[in-house]
Amino acid sequence: MSVSGRRVVGLVVLSVCLSASVRAQLIQVKTVPLAQGNQFQIFPSANLGMGSIGVALPDSVLDPFVNPATGARVQRSRFFGSPTVYSVSHDAGGGRSLPLALLMRRADWYGGLALAVQQVDPSRPPQSNIGVVDILPPGPGGPIRPGSVAVTPGEAHGNQFAFAMLGRSLPEHHLSVAGSVLWNGLHAVDGVDLMYANSRRLEQSGHSVDLRLGALKEWRRDSADGGGIRSLEAILLHNRFAATHEVTYADAFWNPNTQQFEEQPRIEENHDQTNTWGLQLNYQMPLGAPGWRIGWLALANRASHPTIPNYELTNVQTIPRDPGYTHAYNLGMGASKVDGTARFGIDLIYEPISSYTWADAAAPTPTADGDTIPAGGKTIENRFRFSNAWFRMGVEDAFAEGKPVKFQFGLILHPIQYHLEQQDHVQMASRSGTASWFEWTPTWGLSYRGPGVELRYQGRATYGAGRPEAQFPIGVFAMDARSASILAVPNGPVSMTDVSTVTHQISLSLPLR
């Protein structure tokens, strides 16, 4: 896969993909079609097999983990388990999660607890971790001396998750308010190791904290007006993500004592930070036709990026010291119909995003026209403008009238397009370009509801993205340490290998009393 609109001119992963389909109020921003497994699809869901629809059709299982105020709709205390497995084709990665959750209710108070452990496989096969190869002209002592810097075999790493929620219903006002916190201890984010193609070893460590305050207001319509419930949901969130990438490279140098080229380890410590504020409003109401509902969605994110990692890919120039910020929005509507055991829904969402990043000078820097940029001044400015969209649809029905087994099918379409304008104040130059690609995801599921027990199997497969091809360093690396953070902008097309990601989830729900 060689990704280009007219030509790819921008590549920067502006946020780690913690937006995952579970905590969808964090809008994902990416400028390269990197395929990532559904690593954060850990909480159970009733609509996952229906294309994860939700603008006009509530998800009775997932909603309390997204908007804690919707926990007021839980009438009985329940226990959940939802083991999840995902894999990337061509043996490009995978992972396993084991979450256990508890939703409790007592009078007007309700709450929840969840714990999860996760194991993530390396995102690239060991044979693609090449390091320094013998491309230098041999000296009198022969070619490069191998084995000086060992290649660490790919190992799986573990992550931990903890979730807590507490809320209260105010029946006299048909209002519920609640708060929640989600903490992630991260030692492996899927796909990150692919961004350091020439490294020998990568150690990740970090965490994220997601704080949410939710509210739910409902109005009941008179039967004369057709009945039904109107609802307004609001979520205020703050998410802080911080990670450190300790990357080991192997640099070749000429040893005059042995008259050979040898390898010397070089360790870079890259930092990745993103702080996000978000606000979401979701309004739903019944229509005149029986069973039909319509909904509207408005979501805004404001993210700051104090540091962005020093990723290394072919055809990528590195620009040190790059902070930035992003404004991202979702504006959409949806419709749904419930008819007996059957459910149907469709969502249409427009996703405009603007990102602004820059490089600042560590010292006074001369420019091509003879001027000087003072320390702290901007040497390069990049402005991204995205115009993305989401289309989701899904259906659920029983195999036969009165039977407890149901099937689900759904489809997600996600076109992504952005335009980049870059100003280089050192070279006194500018350039622009566009890039686009199209991701699509079929979903499916089966469910069984018996006396007091619910058992679900749901799956999804995402196509249209890829993984970077194997890359080789050319020549000897300079021994000076590189900056800990970069903005990566390609000098040419970025080649990707097409892969698909497949996720399977089995969830079990049991009443506590």
N, C-alpha and C positions, 0 to 999 in steps of 0.2 A: 504494500500500500504506500504510494507516494502521495502525501496529502498536500493539495494545493487548491486554492480558489483560482485566482490567476497565478498566484505564487505565494507560498507560505512565507511570511516575513515576521511572524511573531510566535514565540513559544515560551510561555511562562506559566507554570502551575501556580496560580495566584492563591489558591487555598487547597489545603489537603481535603480530600473528598469525603469529609465527614458529613456532608449533606445527605449521603446515602438515602435511600428511599424511605428509611424509617423516620428520621428527624428532618423531614423535608422542608422545615422552615428556615434551614440554612441552605441558601442557593449555591449550587456548585458552579465554580468558575474554572474553566480550563481552556487553554489555547492550543492544545494538541490532542488528537483522538487516542489518548492512552486508555486501553481497556483495563478497567479495574474490577475485581471481583466484588460482589455484594457483601463486603466484609462487615458492614455495620447493619445488615439486615438481621438483627438479633431478636427483636421483640415479636411476639405473635401478632398475626393480622387475620381479619376475616375477609379482606378484599384483595389480598396479594394476588390470588389466582384470577382476579377480575381486572387486571391491569392497574391495581393500586388506585382505583378511582376513589374520590372522597369529597369533591366540591359540593355535590348534592346528595350523596349517599353516605351516611355515617358508617364508620368502621367500629363496630361495638367492642372489638378486642384491642385494636391498636390505639384508638383515640385517647385513652387515659395516659398513655406514654408520650403522646404528642402535645395535647392540651390537657393539663392535669385537672382542669375544671370539669371536663367531661366524665371524670370518675364518678360524678353524681348520678350518672345513668346506670351505674353498676348496682343492681338491687341486692345481690348476694355476694358474700365473700367467696373468692375463688382462688385456686392455685393453678398456675400455668407452667408448662415446660415446653420449650420450642427448640430442640436441637436443629442446627442448620449447617449445611455443607455447601460450599461453592467450589468450582474448579474453572480453570482457564484452559482452553484447548491447546494442543501441541505441547502438553506438559509444561505450560508456562507459569503455573502457580495454582494455588488453592488454599483452602482453609476450612476450619471446623469451629463451631461455637456451641456452647451449652449454657443457655440462659434458664434460670428458674425465677419465677415471679409470683407475687402474692398481692391480690387486691382485696382490701378489707372494708367493711362498712359497719358502723354502729350508730344508730339513730341518724342524726344529721351530719355526722362526721364520717369521713372516708379517707383512706390512705393506701399506699402501695409501697412495696419493696421489691427489688430485683437485683440479682447477682448473675454475672456471666463470666465464663472463662473462654478463651479463644486461642487457637493455634493457627498460625499463618505460615504457609510454606514459602520458600524463596521464590521470587518472581521471575527468575531466569535459571535455566539449567546450568549446572556447574561448567559444562563445556563451553558456554558462551562467556564465561568470566576469564578472558584471555590474559589480561595484564600486558606487560611489555613483550613484544615479539621481536624476532631477529630480523629487523629490516635495515640495520645499520651496516655499512661496509665493514667487513672484518679487518681487525688490526693484525699486527704481527703475531699476537698471541691467539688468534682465532676469533670466532664469533662471541656473542654475549654469553657470559657465564650464567647458566641457569641455576634456579633453586635458591638464589640469595633471598628473595622475598616470597614466602609461601602463599599459595592461593588457598584461602579458607573454603572448604566445601560448604555448599549451601545447607543451612540448618533452619529448622522451623523455630519460630519464636512465639512467645505467649503474650497475650493482652488480657487485661482485667477490666470489668465494667461493674459499676454500682449505681443503682437508681433508688431514689426515695421521693415520695409524694405525700402531701397532706392537704386536705381541703374540707370545706364546710358548705352545706346547702342551706339556703334561706328560703324555705317553702313559701312563706307569706309573700315573698317578692319574686318567686320563680327564678331565683338567681343562685349561682354557685361560684365560689372563688376558691382557688387552690394554687399551690406552688410546688415546684419539683426541682430536683437537682440530679444531674447525671455526671458521674466522674469516670473518665477512661484513663487507665494506665497503659501506655502504648510503647511497645518495643518492636512492632512490625506493622507498617502501613503498606498495604498491597500496592505494588507498582513503583515504590520509591526507589528501590535498588536499581531499577532499569534506567533511572535518570543519571546514574554514575557508571557509564558503560565501560570505562577503562580502569575501574577500581579493582583491587584485589580483595578488599574486605569492607563491609559496611555494618556499623553498629548503630541502631536507632534507639533512642530513649526519649520519652516525652509524656505528656498528659494533656487532657482537655477537660474543661469544666463547663457544663451547660446549665444555666439557671433560667427558670421560666416561671412567670406569673400568668395564670389563665383565669378567664371569666366566661361564664355561660349564662345567657339570659334567654328564657323561653316565654312565648305567648301562646295560649290555647285559643283557637278559633271556635266560635259558636257553630253548632251543627247547622244552623240556618245558612252559614257562610261556607258550608262544605266540610267543616271540622278540620282536624290536623293541627300541627304545632309549627309555629315559626320560631326560629332560633338565630341568635347572634353569638358567635364565638370570637374572643379576642385573646391574643397571646403576645406578651412582651417577653423577649428573651435577651440574654447576654451570654455569649460563648467566647471562651478564651482557650486558644490552642497554642502550645509551645512544644517544640521538639528539637533535639540535637542529633545531627548525623555525623558520626565519626568515620571518615572515609580514609582508607589506606590505599595509596598508590605505590607503584614501583617505578623509580626513575633510573635510567641507564646512565652510567658515567664511565669514563676511561680511567682505569687504575694503572698508573705508570709502573707500579711495582710488579704486578702480575702480567702487564702488557695485554690486558683483556678488558672488554667492556663488562661491567658488573652492575647489579641492581642494588638500589638503596631505597629503603622504605621512606615514604613521605606521608604524614598524617594531616588531614585537613578536618577542621571542626566547623561544620555548617549549621546555622541556626534557622529554624522555620517558625515564624510567629504570625498569628492572625487573631485579631480581636474583633468580634462582630456584635452589633446591636441589631435586633430585628423586631418588627411589629407585623402581626397578621390579623386580618378581619375576615370572617367567613359568615355569610348570611344565607339561610335556607328558608324556603317557604313552600307550602303545598299549592298546587295549581287546581283549577276547577275540575279537571278530569280525575276520576278516582285513581289513587296510587301514584300520581305524578308529583314530583317535586323539582324545584329549580333552585340553583345556588349561585352565589357570586363570591369571588375570592380576590383579596387584595393583600399583597405581602411586600414588605420592604426590608432590605438588609443594607447596613452601612458597615463595611469592614475596613479595618486598617491593617497594613502589613508592615510592621516595623522592620522585619528582615525576611528575605526570600533566599532559599538555598542556592549554592553554586552548582547547579546541575551541569553535566557534561555530556553533550551529544555531538555527533558529527554535524558539520556545517553550522555550528553555533558559536557566535562570538560572546565573550563574557564581559559583563559590565558590572564592576564592583560597587558596593555600597548603595543598595537600591531599596529604599522604602517605597510605600505607595498606599493607595486606598481604592476601594471599590464601592459603587452603588449598584445594587441589583434589585429587580422588581419582578413580581408575578402578578399579572392581571388576567383573570379568567372567569369563566362561567361553566356550569354543568347542569345536567338534567338526569333524573333517575325515575324509575318506575318499579313499584313493588306490587306484585299480583299473586297473592297466595304464597306459594313456595318459591316463586320466580322473582329474581331481581335483575335489573338492568341499569347501567349508568354510562355516562359519557362526560368527559372533561375536555375543555379547550382552554389553553393557557398561553398567553404571550409573555415572553421573558426578555425584556430589555436590560442590558447591563453596560455600565461604563466603568473602566478601570484606568487609573492614572498612576504610573510609576516613573521614577527618575533615579539617576545616579548623581551623587554629590561628590565633589572633589575633596580628597583627603588632604591635599596641599595645593598651593597656587599652581594653576595649570595653564600653560600657554595655548593659544588657539591658532588656527590656520591663518587668520587675518592679522596676527601680531598682537592681539589683545591678551589679557590674562583673566582667567576665572578664579576668584578668590577661594580659599579653603571654605568648604561648606556650600559653595555655589553649585548650581545644577549643570552637569556636563552633558547629560542626555535626558530627554523627556520622551515618554511613550504614552500614547492615548489609544486605548482599545474601546471600540463600540460594538457590542454584541446585539444581535437580533435573533433570539432563539424562540422556540415554541415547543409546547407539549400537547400531544393528543393522546388521550387515554379512553378506552372503552372496555366494558366487560359485561358478562352475563353469568347468572347462576340459576340453576333449576334442579328439581328432583328428577331422578331417573323414571319415577312413576308416582302417581298421585298417592299421597299418604306414606311414602317410603322415607326412611330417615337418612338415606344417602343422596347427596347432591354432587353435581359437577360444576366446575367453573372454567371459563375461557376468557381471555382478554388479550389486548394488544396495546403497546405503548410505542408511539412514534416521537422522535426527538431530533428535529433538524437544528443544527448549530451553525452560525455564521458570524464572523467578526471582521472588522476593518481596523487596521493599525496605522497610525500616523506617528513617525519618529523624527525627532529633531536632535541632531548631533551638534552641540555648541562648540565642541573642540575642533572638529573637521569642517564646521560651518556647512553642513550638508543635511538633507532631509530625504526621507523616503516613505512610501506608503504601500499598502497591499491588502488583500483580503484572503480569507481562508474559510472553508466550510466543509462539513461532512454530515452524515445522516446516520443516526443510531435507531435501531428498532428492536423491540422486545416482545415476543409472544409469551403469554402466561397461561397457567392451567392449574387445576386443583380438584380435589375430592374432599368431601366432609361427611362425617357421620355424627348424628346427634341422638344419643340414647337417654335414658332416665338419669339425669344429673351429670352426664359426661359428654364432652365434645372432642372429637378427634379429627384433625385436619392434616392433609398433605397438600402442599402448594409448591409450584415450581415456576421458574422463569429462565429465559435464555436471551442474552443481549448480543446483537450483531452490529457491525458497522464501525468498530474500533479496532485497534491493533496494539502490538508491542514493538518497541524499537528493534531493528535488526542488529545482529552482532557487529561490533565496531572495533577497529584496531587503531591504536595510537600511531602517529607517523613521526619518526625521528625521536630525538632525545628531549624529554621534558626539561624545562628550565628548573633550577633547584629552588628558586624563590617561591615562598608560600603564596598561594592564591588567596583572594579575599574570601571571607567566610560566607558572604551572601552575594548573589548575582541576579541580574535580569538576563535571561538567555534569549537572544534573538537570532534566528538562523541566518546564515549567509546564503543558504540554498534550501532545496526541498528536504524534508525530514522523511526518511523511508521507514515504513512500518510494515510489519507482517500481520495480515488479517488473523484475528483470533475471535473466539466467542467465549462468553462467560455464562455458566449455568449454575443456578442455585436451587437447592431442594430444602424444604423446611417441613418438619412434622411437629405439630403442636397438639398438646393435650391440656384440656381444661377440666378441673374437678371442683365441685362445690365443697366448701369446708363444713357446712352444716345445712 
